[in-house]
Amino acid sequence: MPPESATMTALRNELSPEELEAQAEQGEPERGRWSQLEQLLASNNDAIRYLTYVLAKVNHDGKGPKPRPPEPMRRPGVIRTKKRESMSAAASQRLFELINGGAA
């Protein structure tokens, strides 16, 4: 184990459960590096969570709150915003023209 890893592990082992939980909640996986294996595991996790949601939605009897679709697992390099900006009327018109063959 490289000395840096041993130091980080020792520091992490000294934290209380409350401090560990706070760090987990405030973590920013978007800023880290993931291997291909970690990306595949995140993709599998998202697929399982989505299938669980679909199963719950199909079997929902209408009583109580409806199941909400799961949020995808946060990944490095992907920063999600809460709300998208709406498209301007000019941009909307231009997009309509491009879709309908008006690019020339």
Backbone as CSV, one residue per row, in Angstrom:
resi,resn,N_x,N_y,N_z,CA_x,CA_y,CA_z,C_x,C_y,C_z
1,MET,0.860,-1.178,0.000,0.000,0.000,0.000,0.900,1.232,0.000
2,PRO,0.685,2.167,-0.933,1.492,3.387,-0.948,1.295,4.173,0.338
3,PRO,2.301,4.937,0.752,2.188,5.684,2.002,1.003,6.636,2.026
4,GLU,0.664,7.227,0.874,-0.476,8.155,0.833,-1.769,7.439,1.177
5,SER,-1.937,6.226,0.659,-3.154,5.459,0.943,-3.230,5.096,2.414
6,ALA,-2.082,4.724,3.001,-2.059,4.371,4.419,-2.414,5.578,5.271
7,THR,-1.915,6.745,4.887,-2.210,7.967,5.630,-3.696,8.302,5.545
8,MET,-4.259,8.210,4.344,-5.682,8.524,4.172,-6.549,7.537,4.939
9,THR,-6.153,6.250,4.931,-6.920,5.252,5.665,-6.859,5.527,7.167
10,ALA,-5.676,5.893,7.662,-5.527,6.199,9.085,-6.367,7.407,9.469
11,LEU,-6.369,8.429,8.614,-7.178,9.619,8.894,-8.666,9.275,8.896
12,ARG,-9.078,8.469,7.924,-10.484,8.086,7.824,-10.901,7.241,9.020
13,ASN,-10.007,6.380,9.497,-10.319,5.520,10.649,-10.495,6.309,11.935
14,GLU,-9.939,7.501,11.996,-10.043,8.332,13.194,-11.349,9.124,13.258
15,LEU,-12.106,9.172,12.166,-13.341,9.945,12.130,-14.461,9.220,12.866
16,SER,-15.336,9.998,13.473,-16.507,9.419,14.125,-17.528,9.017,13.058
17,PRO,-18.485,8.169,13.387,-19.515,7.791,12.411,-20.280,9.003,11.872
18,GLU,-20.504,10.013,12.720,-21.210,11.216,12.270,-20.377,11.980,11.244
19,GLU,-19.065,12.069,11.491,-18.180,12.766,10.552,-18.090,12.022,9.229
20,LEU,-18.039,10.687,9.290,-18.020,9.890,8.062,-19.298,10.087,7.256
21,GLU,-20.435,10.101,7.950,-21.717,10.295,7.262,-21.789,11.674,6.620
22,ALA,-21.303,12.699,7.335,-21.303,14.062,6.780,-20.430,14.130,5.541
23,GLN,-19.272,13.476,5.563,-18.400,13.486,4.393,-19.032,12.736,3.225
24,ALA,-19.742,11.648,3.524,-20.403,10.893,2.462,-21.493,11.730,1.804
25,GLU,-22.228,12.500,2.604,-23.298,13.342,2.060,-22.741,14.495,1.239
26,GLN,-21.576,15.001,1.621,-20.993,16.159,0.941,-20.013,15.759,-0.154
27,GLY,-19.850,14.467,-0.388,-18.897,13.998,-1.390,-19.267,14.468,-2.785
28,GLU,-18.266,14.600,-3.622,-18.469,15.026,-5.010,-17.802,14.028,-5.950
29,PRO,-18.475,12.899,-6.255,-17.850,11.909,-7.123,-17.562,12.433,-8.522
30,GLU,-18.233,13.539,-8.915,-17.998,14.099,-10.249,-16.558,14.581,-10.405
31,ARG,-15.897,14.878,-9.296,-14.544,15.415,-9.347,-13.466,14.332,-9.285
32,GLY,-13.865,13.098,-9.058,-12.892,12.017,-8.928,-12.645,11.312,-10.245
33,ARG,-11.806,10.294,-10.181,-11.542,9.459,-11.355,-12.103,8.080,-11.081
34,TRP,-12.752,7.514,-12.073,-13.281,6.172,-11.949,-12.674,5.311,-13.036
35,SER,-12.456,4.054,-12.704,-11.983,3.099,-13.701,-13.185,2.652,-14.546
36,GLN,-12.875,1.917,-15.595,-13.946,1.393,-16.442,-14.833,0.447,-15.643
37,LEU,-14.229,-0.319,-14.746,-15.006,-1.240,-13.914,-15.989,-0.477,-13.030
38,GLU,-15.537,0.614,-12.443,-16.426,1.414,-11.605,-17.552,2.032,-12.429
39,GLN,-17.254,2.450,-13.657,-18.295,2.983,-14.530,-19.326,1.903,-14.853
40,LEU,-18.857,0.681,-15.124,-19.777,-0.422,-15.423,-20.632,-0.775,-14.208
41,LEU,-20.040,-0.761,-13.017,-20.809,-1.038,-11.811,-21.872,0.027,-11.581
42,ALA,-21.535,1.285,-11.838,-22.512,2.364,-11.694,-23.647,2.180,-12.698
43,SER,-23.303,1.776,-13.910,-24.325,1.530,-14.931,-25.247,0.386,-14.513
44,ASN,-24.670,-0.681,-13.970,-25.487,-1.801,-13.476,-26.374,-1.354,-12.331
45,ASN,-25.829,-0.556,-11.437,-26.605,-0.039,-10.318,-27.803,0.765,-10.826
46,ASP,-27.566,1.629,-11.807,-28.660,2.427,-12.371,-29.720,1.532,-13.010
47,ALA,-29.273,0.494,-13.724,-30.220,-0.409,-14.379,-31.072,-1.154,-13.356
48,ILE,-30.459,-1.638,-12.301,-31.204,-2.361,-11.267,-32.198,-1.442,-10.575
49,ARG,-31.750,-0.232,-10.254,-32.646,0.719,-9.596,-33.813,1.087,-10.514
50,TYR,-33.550,1.225,-11.828,-34.630,1.568,-12.756,-35.610,0.400,-12.896
51,LEU,-35.093,-0.818,-12.986,-35.986,-1.981,-13.075,-36.826,-2.135,-11.814
52,THR,-36.240,-1.840,-10.665,-36.994,-1.869,-9.412,-38.109,-0.831,-9.448
53,TYR,-37.798,0.350,-9.971,-38.803,1.408,-10.106,-39.930,0.964,-11.044
54,VAL,-39.580,0.387,-12.184,-40.601,-0.066,-13.139,-41.488,-1.131,-12.505
55,LEU,-40.883,-2.060,-11.775,-41.661,-3.098,-11.105,-42.613,-2.486,-10.089
56,ALA,-42.128,-1.518,-9.326,-42.987,-0.860,-8.338,-44.102,-0.071,-9.031
57,LYS,-43.789,0.571,-10.155,-44.783,1.369,-10.883,-45.875,0.462,-11.462
58,VAL,-45.473,-0.662,-12.029,-46.437,-1.594,-12.629,-47.361,-2.180,-11.573
59,ASN,-46.825,-2.429,-10.392,-47.618,-3.056,-9.331,-48.254,-2.055,-8.379
60,HIS,-48.158,-0.790,-8.689,-48.747,0.245,-7.834,-50.264,0.178,-7.946
61,ASP,-50.940,0.129,-6.810,-52.394,-0.026,-6.823,-53.149,1.300,-6.808
62,GLY,-52.443,2.404,-6.884,-53.102,3.702,-6.909,-53.297,4.307,-5.541
63,LYS,-53.028,3.547,-4.502,-53.147,4.063,-3.146,-51.778,4.554,-2.701
64,GLY,-51.777,5.668,-2.059,-50.507,6.206,-1.566,-49.731,6.909,-2.668
65,PRO,-48.542,7.376,-2.324,-47.747,8.116,-3.308,-47.232,7.208,-4.418
66,LYS,-47.134,7.782,-5.604,-46.603,7.030,-6.745,-45.087,6.905,-6.608
67,PRO,-44.535,5.787,-7.089,-43.080,5.649,-7.058,-42.431,6.705,-7.961
68,ARG,-41.317,7.250,-7.500,-40.595,8.243,-8.292,-39.413,7.575,-8.984
69,PRO,-39.114,7.971,-10.217,-37.972,7.366,-10.909,-36.676,7.678,-10.161
70,PRO,-35.745,6.742,-10.154,-34.504,6.953,-9.415,-33.578,7.931,-10.134
71,GLU,-32.779,8.631,-9.355,-31.742,9.492,-9.913,-30.564,8.605,-10.311
72,PRO,-29.946,8.850,-11.457,-28.757,8.068,-11.815,-27.628,8.320,-10.817
73,MET,-26.783,7.333,-10.641,-25.640,7.478,-9.750,-24.718,8.576,-10.300
74,ARG,-24.232,9.409,-9.399,-23.340,10.479,-9.825,-22.022,9.882,-10.291
75,ARG,-21.514,10.414,-11.420,-20.281,9.903,-12.013,-19.289,11.042,-12.223
76,PRO,-17.999,10.704,-12.264,-16.997,11.735,-12.512,-17.206,12.397,-13.870
77,GLY,-17.043,13.705,-13.907,-17.152,14.447,-15.158,-18.562,14.784,-15.561
78,VAL,-19.567,14.309,-14.832,-20.960,14.582,-15.170,-21.551,15.430,-14.058
79,ILE,-21.752,16.698,-14.352,-22.327,17.594,-13.364,-23.772,17.856,-13.754
80,ARG,-24.658,17.499,-12.884,-26.095,17.658,-13.163,-26.595,18.967,-12.581
81,THR,-27.433,19.602,-13.344,-28.071,20.808,-12.837,-29.497,20.451,-12.467
82,LYS,-30.056,21.163,-11.533,-31.411,20.873,-11.078,-32.462,21.235,-12.116
83,LYS,-32.253,22.357,-12.802,-33.272,22.822,-13.726,-32.613,23.272,-15.029
84,ARG,-33.183,22.871,-16.131,-32.672,23.300,-17.426,-33.263,24.650,-17.792
85,GLU,-32.451,25.433,-18.474,-32.967,26.713,-18.958,-33.901,26.455,-20.128
86,SER,-34.958,27.241,-20.220,-35.883,27.053,-21.324,-35.283,27.643,-22.598
87,MET,-35.686,27.073,-23.710,-35.172,27.496,-25.003,-35.880,28.774,-25.443
88,SER,-35.111,29.684,-26.011,-35.712,30.931,-26.485,-36.569,30.642,-27.713
89,ALA,-37.438,31.561,-28.039,-38.318,31.394,-29.201,-37.498,31.311,-30.486
90,ALA,-36.446,32.137,-30.601,-35.603,32.120,-31.804,-34.871,30.789,-31.935
91,ALA,-34.344,30.279,-30.808,-33.643,28.998,-30.836,-34.617,27.869,-31.157
92,SER,-35.815,27.961,-30.623,-36.834,26.960,-30.895,-37.200,26.946,-32.382
93,GLN,-37.368,28.115,-32.961,-37.698,28.223,-34.387,-36.566,27.668,-35.241
94,ARG,-35.309,27.994,-34.892,-34.149,27.513,-35.642,-34.064,25.989,-35.571
95,LEU,-34.294,25.425,-34.394,-34.278,23.981,-34.229,-35.368,23.336,-35.074
96,PHE,-36.548,23.924,-35.089,-37.659,23.420,-35.909,-37.265,23.411,-37.382
97,GLU,-36.614,24.477,-37.834,-36.177,24.555,-39.236,-35.128,23.483,-39.548
98,LEU,-34.189,23.284,-38.634,-33.159,22.273,-38.857,-33.737,20.880,-38.901
99,ILE,-34.672,20.595,-38.017,-35.297,19.270,-37.978,-36.081,18.994,-39.255
100,ASN,-36.687,20.020,-39.799,-37.520,19.861,-40.988,-36.776,20.146,-42.286
101,GLY,-35.448,20.030,-42.272,-34.683,20.137,-43.503,-34.352,21.556,-43.917
102,GLY,-34.428,22.515,-43.043,-34.148,23.893,-43.411,-32.728,24.315,-43.132
103,ALA,-31.775,23.378,-43.132,-30.392,23.702,-42.796,-29.670,24.370,-43.956
104,ALA,-30.201,24.301,-45.140,-29.487,24.838,-46.304,-29.593,26.325,-46.407
